[in-house]
Amino acid sequence: MSQTLAQKWDQKYADATLQTPANPCFVLKQHSRLLPFNGKALELACGLGGNARFLAQCGLKTQAWDISDSALTILNNWASLSQLPIEPLITDLEQMLLPYQQFDVIVVSRYLDRTLFPEIASALKPNGLLFYQTFLAPVQENAPSNPAFYVQSNELSQAWPQLTTLVYGEGWLHNENIVENTNEKTLQSDAPSDTAHRYAWFVGRKS
């Protein structure tokens, strides 16, 4: 199963190059002022590492975990050329345990595995930050077809009782920018464009 999953994602990134865009998710970029000036960060299910690149550019030593060797090879080459502290690691998140209290920042975007929620909290150091953004139900076009890969409204705000909620929002995002958003807590009723998706996003701090 893991090999099949790895092959699937390697195929997805088969045509990617160093010039392929890899941008940070909305919640990380929008609330980057919360980041520490230094420390250790992790992006889970990183793909081409848009969040990892941003974290490293902000001065954090960053690990980037993904199951795709193709994606991580590009990320590693980019980090070497940019001379930024990113450490890619091929990882099957369904098989690997996160280390205890190792990270000052963890970022997850467009990936949802609820069984990892307790481990994510455990992997944060005291005062560590979690930035999480993923698809908001119901199932959307040009997005995952499995309803299990969507969070329900307010689910992320209640997923980590160990964390203090600093930011929570729901809305339509397009190209990682908010399209229509009143106060980060309002879900718009109609999609602004065919390429927009509904997301929920969360930032929490560990006590």
C-alpha positions as semicolon CSV with decimal commas, in nm:
position;residue;x (nm);y (nm);z (nm)
1;M;0,000;0,000;0,000
2;S;0,273;0,246;0,094
3;Q;0,463;0,180;-0,226
4;T;0,149;0,240;-0,430
5;L;0,086;0,566;-0,245
6;A;0,444;0,675;-0,301
7;Q;0,418;0,597;-0,671
8;K;0,095;0,796;-0,693
9;W;0,257;1,108;-0,551
10;D;0,579;1,060;-0,746
11;Q;0,366;1,060;-1,059
12;K;0,195;1,381;-0,946
13;Y;0,532;1,555;-0,920
14;A;0,692;1,387;-1,223
15;D;0,682;1,707;-1,430
16;A;0,777;1,944;-1,148
17;T;1,101;2,142;-1,173
18;L;1,291;2,396;-0,966
19;Q;1,076;2,660;-1,135
20;T;0,745;2,502;-1,029
21;P;0,572;2,741;-0,786
22;A;0,565;2,630;-0,421
23;N;0,395;2,886;-0,200
24;P;0,315;2,891;0,172
25;C;-0,044;2,831;0,274
26;F;-0,268;3,125;0,359
27;V;-0,273;3,076;0,736
28;L;0,107;3,063;0,766
29;K;0,173;3,363;0,545
30;Q;-0,114;3,568;0,689
31;H;-0,005;3,509;1,049
32;S;0,373;3,483;1,009
33;R;0,413;3,753;1,274
34;L;0,346;3,479;1,530
35;L;0,656;3,281;1,427
36;P;0,959;3,277;1,658
37;F;1,279;3,436;1,531
38;N;1,461;3,102;1,549
39;G;1,400;2,741;1,640
40;K;1,307;2,411;1,480
41;A;1,012;2,368;1,242
42;L;0,840;2,081;1,063
43;E;0,616;2,069;0,758
44;L;0,417;1,746;0,735
45;A;0,311;1,609;0,395
46;C;0,511;1,890;0,242
47;G;0,503;1,811;-0,130
48;L;0,730;2,068;-0,294
49;G;0,767;2,238;0,043
50;G;0,605;2,578;0,002
51;N;0,563;2,608;0,377
52;A;0,907;2,465;0,451
53;R;1,069;2,718;0,218
54;F;0,886;3,003;0,388
55;L;0,978;2,878;0,737
56;A;1,345;2,848;0,641
57;Q;1,340;3,196;0,491
58;C;1,207;3,317;0,827
59;G;1,515;3,174;0,998
60;L;1,385;2,840;1,126
61;K;1,575;2,513;1,085
62;T;1,311;2,314;0,900
63;Q;1,237;1,949;0,843
64;A;1,011;1,863;0,549
65;W;0,843;1,522;0,547
66;D;0,667;1,362;0,253
67;I;0,618;1,023;0,090
68;S;0,726;1,145;-0,257
69;D;1,095;1,112;-0,338
70;S;1,037;1,316;-0,655
71;A;0,899;1,614;-0,464
72;L;1,167;1,598;-0,195
73;T;1,447;1,581;-0,451
74;I;1,330;1,909;-0,600
75;L;1,293;2,064;-0,256
76;N;1,641;1,948;-0,153
77;N;1,794;2,093;-0,471
78;W;1,612;2,422;-0,416
79;A;1,730;2,440;-0,054
80;S;2,090;2,372;-0,158
81;L;2,083;2,640;-0,426
82;S;1,918;2,886;-0,187
83;Q;2,150;2,790;0,101
84;L;1,857;2,751;0,337
85;P;1,832;2,507;0,633
86;I;1,576;2,255;0,504
87;E;1,611;1,882;0,576
88;P;1,382;1,671;0,355
89;L;1,286;1,326;0,482
90;I;1,096;1,053;0,297
91;T;0,820;0,957;0,537
92;D;0,509;0,743;0,535
93;L;0,304;0,928;0,797
94;E;0,082;0,623;0,843
95;Q;0,383;0,426;0,967
96;M;0,604;0,680;1,146
97;L;0,572;0,826;1,495
98;L;0,644;1,193;1,549
99;P;0,920;1,266;1,803
100;Y;0,820;1,400;2,144
101;Q;0,848;1,778;2,201
102;Q;1,097;1,844;1,920
103;F;0,947;2,132;1,725
104;D;0,880;2,499;1,787
105;V;0,652;2,515;1,482
106;I;0,455;2,253;1,288
107;V;0,271;2,333;0,965
108;V;0,019;2,112;0,785
109;S;-0,175;2,218;0,476
110;R;-0,408;2,025;0,246
111;Y;-0,352;1,705;0,442
112;L;-0,585;1,543;0,692
113;D;-0,524;1,238;0,909
114;R;-0,714;1,273;1,233
115;T;-0,521;0,988;1,395
116;L;-0,214;1,215;1,387
117;F;-0,377;1,496;1,586
118;P;-0,253;1,376;1,930
119;E;0,097;1,310;1,793
120;I;0,116;1,656;1,640
121;A;0,038;1,816;1,973
122;S;0,288;1,589;2,148
123;A;0,562;1,677;1,897
124;L;0,538;2,047;1,979
125;K;0,765;2,194;2,243
126;P;0,603;2,396;2,522
127;N;0,490;2,729;2,367
128;G;0,518;2,566;2,022
129;L;0,286;2,673;1,741
130;L;0,067;2,467;1,509
131;F;-0,049;2,613;1,176
132;Y;-0,312;2,391;1,013
133;Q;-0,516;2,451;0,697
134;T;-0,723;2,201;0,505
135;F;-1,037;2,152;0,297
136;L;-1,374;2,233;0,452
137;A;-1,677;2,008;0,389
138;P;-1,876;1,934;0,183
139;V;-1,683;1,767;-0,101
140;Q;-1,572;2,018;-0,366
141;E;-1,486;2,002;-0,734
142;N;-1,116;1,974;-0,826
143;A;-1,041;1,864;-0,471
144;P;-1,035;1,532;-0,282
145;S;-1,333;1,311;-0,362
146;N;-1,328;1,128;-0,028
147;P;-1,544;1,303;0,236
148;A;-1,304;1,179;0,505
149;F;-1,045;1,428;0,376
150;Y;-1,260;1,727;0,473
151;V;-1,306;1,885;0,813
152;Q;-1,646;2,001;0,935
153;S;-1,715;2,358;1,038
154;N;-1,539;2,439;1,369
155;E;-1,375;2,095;1,383
156;L;-1,020;2,229;1,379
157;S;-1,099;2,475;1,658
158;Q;-1,184;2,179;1,885
159;A;-0,929;1,924;1,763
160;W;-0,645;2,011;2,003
161;P;-0,761;2,072;2,361
162;Q;-0,392;2,089;2,459
163;L;-0,349;2,404;2,249
164;T;-0,471;2,759;2,301
165;T;-0,649;2,882;1,989
166;L;-0,486;3,196;1,852
167;V;-0,654;3,202;1,510
168;Y;-0,949;3,020;1,358
169;G;-1,116;3,092;1,027
170;E;-1,320;2,948;0,742
171;G;-1,356;3,085;0,392
172;W;-1,293;3,067;0,019
173;L;-0,928;3,076;-0,081
174;H;-0,791;3,119;-0,431
175;N;-0,421;3,072;-0,508
176;E;-0,357;3,079;-0,133
177;N;-0,513;3,423;-0,099
178;I;-0,842;3,497;0,067
179;V;-1,108;3,587;-0,191
180;E;-1,398;3,692;0,021
181;N;-1,355;3,692;0,394
182;T;-1,518;3,925;0,641
183;N;-1,352;3,843;0,972
184;E;-1,180;3,503;0,926
185;K;-1,483;3,337;1,084
186;T;-1,739;3,365;0,807
187;L;-1,791;3,093;0,548
188;Q;-1,916;3,248;0,225
189;S;-2,225;3,088;0,073
190;D;-2,122;3,093;-0,294
191;A;-1,784;3,018;-0,450
192;P;-1,623;3,329;-0,605
193;S;-1,465;3,131;-0,889
194;D;-1,423;2,780;-1,028
195;T;-1,066;2,761;-0,895
196;A;-1,146;2,861;-0,536
197;H;-1,189;2,611;-0,254
198;R;-1,339;2,624;0,091
199;Y;-1,084;2,590;0,370
200;A;-1,068;2,595;0,746
201;W;-0,751;2,721;0,915
202;F;-0,620;2,719;1,269
203;V;-0,324;2,846;1,470
204;G;-0,274;2,712;1,822
205;R;-0,009;2,746;2,089
206;K;0,092;2,465;2,326
207;S;0,086;2,548;2,696
